Amino acid sequence: MTDTKKRDLEPTDILTEDEDIATVGEAVEVVAGFDWSVAEREAGVHGVEVIKRALKTLPNRPGVYRMIDAEGEVLYVGKARSLKKRVANYARGVGHTNRLSSMIALTGSMEFVTTGTESEALLLEANMIKRLRPRFNVLMRDDKSFAYILVARDHPAARIAKHRGARTIKGDYFGPFASTGAVNRTVTALQKAFLLRSCSDAVYESRTRPCLLFQIKRCSGPCTGEIALDDYNGLVDEARDFLSAKSQAVQRRLAASMTDAAERMDYETAARYRDRLSALSAVQSHQGINPHSVEEADVFALHQEAGQTCIQVFFFRTFQNWGNRAYFPKADRSLEPAEVLGSFLSQFYEDKPPARLILLSNEAEDSDLLAEALTIRAGHKVEIQVPKRGDKVDLVRHAHQNAREALGRRLAEGASQARLLEGLGQAFGLPAPPRRIEVYDNSHIMGTAAVGAMIVAGPEGFLKNHYRKFNIRSDEITPGDDFGMMKEVLMRRFSRLIKESPRVAPDAHSDTSNEERGAGETPPWPDLVLIDGGAGQIAVVLEIMKGLGITDVPIAGIAKGVDRDAGREVFHIPGRQPFRLEPRDPVLYFVQRLRDEAHRFAIGTHRAKRSKEFVRSPLDEIAGVGPSRKRALLHHFGTAKGVARAGLTDLEKVPGINRATAKIVYDFFHEKAG
């Protein structure tokens, strides 16, 4: 590992997405100082023999181990209180399930990391599973970030906003909320209840009179002095209290203030307090189930059926239901519910703050250890329970009912999807129903803001986490040249695919065929490529594929019918005459949905890029002018055009702009003009 890749890691560190997966194993060795040779992999030794050799030098210490196949792919990541004892179980070579036997047989080498405690090993294991996604582990397949409510503290007048992603803004974060709708409803109600601003700092600074939100009583107008800053900060504190488990105290204070105003016959003020109380009640009235005795909890309920698993998660904060989400983790059907739930929980909380109470429908493996690890990470006590009576049981039962219903819907949709894929395979002459369909489309306006888009579908429907967008980079493409754009998109996509997931011969030791990977895993290579176009586009695709040496990926083009009528599409497949499907054929509707989804994704990507270009400022292109200096220039001159017209002396007068920066800005505009 080169010096540029090395960094000090702790077992609880989160490995970021831009770190090379291949170096994760090397990086974490820094933690333990325990380096394992990969000579066995090179010597062609596999299976139990590799494990027995590793066992000779393993310590009786907690840690994490990785089982790796002959091609260097991580098969499994596990943690142990004693690495030596855990690996000794694998070295027996007998008495294992089919899953473990296959995993052991494929093992070409092992790597280890020792940690100070077993709880540290648990956290590191979850981190590595998320980053490496080993095929024999339980995997979270839907890991979209949750939305939070942010009360920002980076401005004298705090604002309230919906937030998703990294917590780079100074402030208090409340959540998680399982749906964007729940966040939007809550933010709107909180604006009515506490009259907090939601505008950006730039809008706040530029206001000379109150905006519409002040007029409709959703903001108190701190921007123009309609409320004193101290009084406004009092409202901010009330909002924080309401969101941080003090909602009942806030409501009691507001009710008391309303009563006091009414007794003084200040009915206008009393009406304002009444409206604020009504808004707070609206926050709590959207609950499908109201927990009266559970202030803060995350509820997990597991249901298994037909070899699949659904885990329903509910979030309760300040005695309110903040939404729920269903997960369908990838797990071998031989695994017990406790194993699936335990592994899922450790991955779920790898990058999320836990509630103080976690309620489960089933016992989870290593739940005590997980509670200890989460307590260390969160900085407060975290308790994990399987409730037996009371309101908590009702919450878990409600979550389990939702898990059962969600899995039932998924199985029904999967059966319908399976029939459609089977029909598509027959219509297009495929050897088997496709498990991964890639559909490509382009979008632009007269060649501007040109983008390519790829969507992916399979047995589980549209796989949105596999979607990809391609900004057209080549300067050699004539604006509006759809063929040229398609060439660039396919060249980039399949060149990278060859590099990252090269084809493996069926008889190779580390067989990674679709069947070996299991029915629940999406293969990296497409079983069918669909192009929005006719014979011309197909010719371009064949040229690209031939140049890359790819001859076994089925390709089909969808040409619009006469008068571009839906239902009269003509399909082009190399080696076959163009053909149509029956107008009412379900497979035709399915293909239309695929094409329309690709078109929707391409159009959306194009519009986003075009909108970004519309608001781009010339100041963004000046090297050495970051957000702070750009803001200072705009505040001083008003617009980018004003900055461009300014003289060197005027630029030097701007606060925060020194002589060197002023010269850079001046030269940028005047050299460009010249």
N, C-alpha and C positions, 0 to 999 in steps of 0.2 A: 504494500500500500504506500503510495507516495505521501510526502509530507503535507502536500496540499489537501489531501483527503482526511488526514488525522485530525481528530478533535476529542477533547475529553468528554466522555459520556457518563451519565449515571443510569442505573437500571430503570429509573422512572422517566428518562428523557423521551420525547416524542421525535421520531425520525421523520423529517419533512419529506414531502413528495418529490422535491427536486434532488434528493440524494439518490445516487445510483443504487438500484436494488442489489447489484452484484457486489457493492462495497459494504453493504449493511453488516454482513457476517464479519468482515475485517474490522469494521469500526467498533463493533461491540466487544471484540476481543480486547480492546484497550481497557475495558472495565475490569476484566478479570485477570489480565496478564496470563491467561491460560490459552496457549495456541496449540491447535491440533493439526498434525500433518495430514495432507491429502494424498500421501503416497499410495495408500490402498486404492484410491480411485484410479490412479494412473496404472497400477499394476493389474487392474482388472479383477480385484477381489470384491465379492459382493455378499450381501445377506448376513447371516449369523456370524460368519468369519470376521467381517469388519467390526461387528459389535463386540465380539470377544476380544479383539485386539485393543479396542478403545477401553474396554473394561479394566485392563491391566494397570492403567495409570490414572484412573478417575479417583477424585477425592470423595470423602463422605461429607460433602458440603451442598448447600442449596444452589440451584442454578437452572439454566435453560439449555436444552439440547436441540440440535437440528439433525434430522435424518435427510440425506441428500442422495439423489440418484446418480447414475454414471454420467449424465449430461450436465450435472451441476445444478439441477432444479431441486429446490427444497421440497421434500415430500411431507414433512411433519415437523412442527415445533411443539415441544412440551416442556413443562417445568417439573421440578422434583425437589423434595426436601433433602434427599440424598441422591446425587447423580449416580453414584456407584450402585446403589440398591435398585434404582429405577431401571438403569440400563441392563442390570443383571437379569431382570425379568424378560427383556427382549432376547437376551443371549441364550435362554433355554431352548428356543426354537420349536417348542411344542406347546399345545394347550392354548393356542391363540385363535381368535376369530378369523374368518376369511379376510376381513379388512386388515387386521394386524399382520397376518401372514403375507399378504401381498405387499404391504409396506416394508416389512423386513426383507423380503426377497429382492425388492428393488433398491435397497440401500447400498450405495457405493462408497459412502464416507459419512462421518459424523463430525459435528463441531459443537463446542461447548462454551458456555459462559458461566462462571461462578458468581454468586451474589452474596451479600451479607446475610440476608434473611429470605425465608420462603415467600413473604409478601412482596419483596422486591422482585423475586423471580416471577411471581404471578403477573406483576405489572409489565415486566420486560417481555414475558411471553405474549401478552395481549398486544403489545406494541409491534412485536415481530410478526405475529400472525396477520395483523392488519397490513403491514408493509409487504410481506412476502407472499401472502395468500396461498399457503401450502394446500395441496389437493386433498390430503387426508385429514385436515382439521375441519372443525365446524367453522363456517365462514358467514359473516354478515354480508348479505348481497345488496342491501339497500342502506347506504350510509350517508344519505343526504343530511346536510346540516339542519339544525332546528333554528327557528326564529326566536329572538329574544326582544324584550322591551328595554331600550336604553334610555336612562336619564343621564344625559351627558353632563360632565362637570369640568369641561375645558373652556367654559365661558362664564362670565359673571351672572348671566341669566340662563340657567340650565334649560335645555330643550328635551322634549320627549320624542322618541322615534322608534320605528321598527329596525331591528339590526339582525344581520345574518353574516356569518363568517368570522374572521379573526377579530379578537378584541383589542384593536389598536387605539380606540378612542377612550380617553379617560372618562370614567363614569361608572354608574351602577347598572348591572345587567340583571334582568329578572326573566325567568323562564325555567325550562324551555316550553315553548308553545308548539304543539304538534302540527298546526296548520297556519298558513298565512292569514286565512280568514279570521281565526281566533285572535291573532295579534291585532289585525286591523280593527276588529270590533272593540277590543279592549283599549287600544290607543284612543279611538274616537270617544269612548265613554270616559276615559280618564281626562281627555281634553275638556269635556263638558263638566266633569266633576271638579277638576283642579285648575282649569283655565291656563294650562301650560302651553308654551309656544312649541310649534313643530317645524318652523322655518329654519333654513340654513343660516349659518352665521353671516354669510355675505348678504342675504336678504334682510336679516335683522339690522345690520349696520346701515343699509341703504334706505330704510323706511323713513319717511317724513310725516306720515299720517297712518293711523291704524288700518290694518287690512280687513278683508271681509270676515276672517275668522273672529276678529274682535266684535264685529257687528252682529254675528250670529251666536255670540256668547260661547265661543270655543277657545278663546284666548283672552288673557287679561291685559294685553297690550304693553308689555314692558319696553318694547322697542321705541315707543314714543312717549314714555313716561306716564302712561295712563294709570299705572300702579307703581308705587315706590319699590325699589329693588329689594329692600328688606322684607316688605310684605309679599313680594313675588317669591322670594326664597322660602318664606313660610309655607306657601302653597306647594313648593317643590318638596319640602320636608314631609308634608302631609301625604303627597303622592308616594314618596319612598316608604313611609310607614304603611300605607295601604298595601303596597306590593311586597312588603317584607314582614308578613305575618302579624300586622297590627291593624288589620282592616276593621275589626269591630270597634277598637278604640277610636279610630278616625270617624266612623259613623256615629258613635256616641257623642263625640265633640261637635260634629256638624248638627246633630239633632238638638243638642243643648243650645248651640248658637242660634238655631232657627227658633226655638222656643223663647229664648231671651229676646230676640228681635221682635217676635210677635207680641210679647208682653209689653215691650216699649212702644208698641203700635207702629214700628218701622216695618211695615208690611212689604215694602219693596225689597229690603234686605232679607227678610224672612223668605220671600219667594225665591230669591237667588239660592239660599241654603237648601230650600225644598228641591229646586232643580238639580242641585249638585248631589243631594241624597238619592234622587231618582236615577241619576246617571250611574252612581255606584251600584244601585240595585240592579241596573241593566247589565252590569258586568257579571253579576252572580246569577242572573236569570237565564243565561244561555247554557246552563249546566244540564247535561243529560242525566246526571246523578249527582246529588248534593251530599258531600260528606260532612256530617255535623260534628264528628269527633276526631277527624283526621285533618290536621292543619297542613302538613307537608308530607307527601309520600310519592314514590314511584311504584306503580303496580305492574307486575309482569305475570301474564297467564299463558301457559303453553298448552297447545292441543296438537296431537299427532293423529294422522289418518292417511291411509293408502301410501305409506312410506314418506310422507311429507310432514313438515312441521310449520306451525304458525305460532308466533309469539306476539301477543297483543300488549302494548305498553300504554298505560294511562299516566298522566302527570297531574298531581294535585298540589296546589300551592295556596296558602292563605284561605283554606277551606273552600277552594274553588277548583273546578275541573278545567284544566288548561289544555285539554285535547288528548287525542290518542292516535297511535299509528300501529299498523300491523307489519310485522317482519316475517320473512320466509327464509330462514337461514339454510345454507347448504350443509346437510349433515347426513352421514351414512345411516341407513335405516336400521342398522344393528345397534346403534348407540342408544343408551337409556336416556329418558327425559332429564334425569339429574345431570348427566354429562353434557347434553346439549344446552341446557339452561345455564349451567355454570360457565361454560366456555363463552356463550353469548353475552352474559353479564359482564365478564371481564373485558371483552372487546367493546361492548356498548359504552362503558364508562371510561374507556381509554382516553377519550378527548372531551368528555362531558362532565359537568359537576353533578355529583349524586345528591339526592334528597337525604334528609336525616333518617328517613324510614323507607325501607324497600320491602314491599310486600310481594310474596311469590305464591303461585298456585301449587307448586311442587317443591319438594326439597331440591336444592341445587348442590352440585359437587363443590366442595371446598368453600361453602358459604361463609363459614367463620373466618377463614383466611381472607376471603374477598372483603368482608366487612372490615377486617383489620387494615388491609391495604388501602381501601377507600377512605378510611378514617385518617390515615397518614397523609394521603394525597389531598383530601378536602380540608383538613385542618379542623374538623369537628367530628363528633362521634356519628358514625353511620351504623344503623342497626338493620339486619336482614331477618325477616320473620315469614313463617308460613302460618297465617292466622287460623285459629280454630273456632272463634265465636265473635259475635258482636258486629259492629259496622264494618270492620276491616274485612270480615268474611264476605259481606255483601259486595264490597268493592272488588274483591278478587273474583267472585262468582260472575259479576257483571263483565269484568274483563275477559274471563274464560268464555262466556257466551259469545262475546264479540270475536274472540279468536276462533271458535268453532264455526261461526257463520262466515268469517273471512276466508277460512280454509275451504269451506264448502263451495263458496263462490269461485275460488281459484281453481278447485278441481273441476268444476263444471265448465269454466272457461277453458281450462287446459284440454278437456276432452273435445270441445268444439274446435279449438285451435289445432289439435292433433288431426282431426278429420280434414280440416282445410289444408294442412301441410301435406297430408297424404294425397289429397286430390291435386294439389299443385305439383307434387313430385311426379304423379302419373301424367298430368297434362304436358309437362315440360320434359318428360322422358328421363327423369333422374333415377339413379339406382335405388334411392331410399328417400323417405321424406326429409326435407332439409331441416337442419337444426340451427343453422345460421344463414339468414338471408341479408345481403347488403344491397341497399338501393341508393343510387347516386343521382344527384341533380345539381344544376348550377343556377345562379341568380345574379342579375346585374341590370343596370339601366344604361344602355348605350355604352357598355363596357366599364362604367364607373362602379366603384364599390363592389367589384366582382368577387364572389365567393363560391366555393363548391361545398356540397353537403353530403354526408353519408349517414343514413339511418340503418338500424339493425333490428331484425325481428327474428323470433324463434318460437319454440313451443310455449313459452310464457308470454307471448305477445311482443309488444315493442320494448326493446331493451335500451332505455334512454341513457343509461350510464355508458353505453357503447357508442353513442352518437359521436360524430366528429365533424368539425367544420374546417375548411381550408381557405385561407386568404390567398387569392391568386397573386403570386409573387413575380412571375416571369415578365420581363420587359419586352420580350420578343413576341408575345401574343398580341395580335391585332385586337383593339377594343371590340368586344362583341363576338369574338371567335369562340363559339361554343365548343367546337372540336378541340381547339388548343387548350381551353380550360379543362376539358375532360381528360386530355392527355396528362396535364400537370397533376391533377387530383389523383388519378389512378397510378401514375408513376410514383408519387410520394407515398401513397397508401401501401402499395404492394412492395415497394423497395424496403420500406420500414418493416413490413410484416415478414419478409424473407430474413431480414436481419435479426428481428426479435423472436420469431417463432418459426425457425426453419422446419421444413417437412422432415418427418422421421420415418424411415422405412418400417413397414409393418412387422418385420421380423427382428427389428432391433431390440436390444435388451430392455431399453427404457421406452417401451411402447406407450405413446401418448395419443392413441387413436381416440375417437369420440366415445367409443364403447368403453374403453378402459377408464376414461375420465369420469364416466358416470352420466346418467341421464340428466342430472340437474345442472351440469356445468356447460357453459357456452363455449364451443371450440373457437380458437383464434382465427382459423381459416374459414371463409364462407363456403357453404355448400351450393349457393346460387348467387350470382351477381345480376341485379336488375338495373338497366339503364333506361332513363327517360329519353327515348329516341328510336330511330329506325335503323335501316341498313348502314347509313353513314356512320352513326355512333358506334354500331357494333364493329365495323371495320377498324375504327380507331382503337377500340378496346382490345381487339385481337392483335393489333400491331404492338400495343404496349405489352400485353401478356407474352407474346412471342419473344419480344426483346428481353424480357426478364426470365425467360425459360419456364414459364408457367403454362402448362398444357392441360391440366386436369380440373380446372375450376369452371363449372357450367356458367354460361353467360346468356342472357336473354334481353332483348330490347322491347320496350312498350311504345309503339307508335300510335299517335292519336288517329282515330278513324275519320271517315268522311265528315266534313263540317265540324271536326273536332268533337263529335258527339260521344259522351260517355256511354260505354256499352258496345261500341263498334271499334275498339282498339285492335290493332294488328300486332301480333307477336313475332319477333324475328329471333331465331335461334340458329347459330352456325350449323350448317349441314342439313338444314330442313327448310322446306318451303314456308313462307310466311303463312300464318294461320290465325283464326279467330276462335274464341270460346263462345258457347251459347249465351245469348243475352241474359238469361236468368241463372246462369251457372254461379253457384256460391264462390267458386274459385276465382271467377272474374271479379266479383265484388271484393274479394280478399286482395287481389292484385291491385285493384283500384285504390283500396285503402292504403296499401304500401306506397304506391306512387304519390297519392295525395299527402301522406305524412312526410315523404321526402320533400315534396314541393313546399309544404308548410314550414318545415325546418329550414330549408334553403332561403325562403322569402323572409322568415323571421331573422335569420342571421344577416342577410343583406340589409334589412331595414335597420338593425342595430348598428351595423358598421356605417351605414349612411348617416344615421343620426349622430354618431360619434364624430364623423368628419364635419358635419354642419357646425358643431359647437367647438371645434378645434381652434385654438388661438395661435397666432404666429409666435407668441411668447413661448409656447410649448416646444418649439424647435430650437431655442437658443440654449447652447451648452452653458452650464454654470448658473442658469436661472431656475431655481426650484420653486416649489409652491409658495414659500414665504416671500421671496423676492418678487415673484409674479404678482402676488396679492398686494404688495407694497406699491408696485408700479401702477397697477390698475386703480388702487385707491387714490393715488396722486394725480394720475392723468385721466381717469375715467374709463377709457377704452384702449384697446390695443392700437387703434389708429392714432390716438393721442400720443402714445408712447413712440410710435414710428415717426411722428412729426417733431418730437422733442429734440432740442439741441443737447450737446454733450454737457454743457453747464447745467441745464435743467435736470438732466438725469442724475447728476451728482448730488443734487439737493434732496433727492428722495431718501427718506429715512431707511437705513439698512442697505443702501446701494453705495458701495465704495467707488473710487475712481476707476479701478480695473474693470469692475462689472459694468459700470456705465459705458466704458469704452467698448466692451464686448457687445452690449445692446445696440449702441450707436452704429458700430461697424456692421452688425447683422442687417439692419434695415437699409443702410445706405449702400452697402455692397450689393444687396439684393436689388435695390432700386436701380443701381448703375448697371 
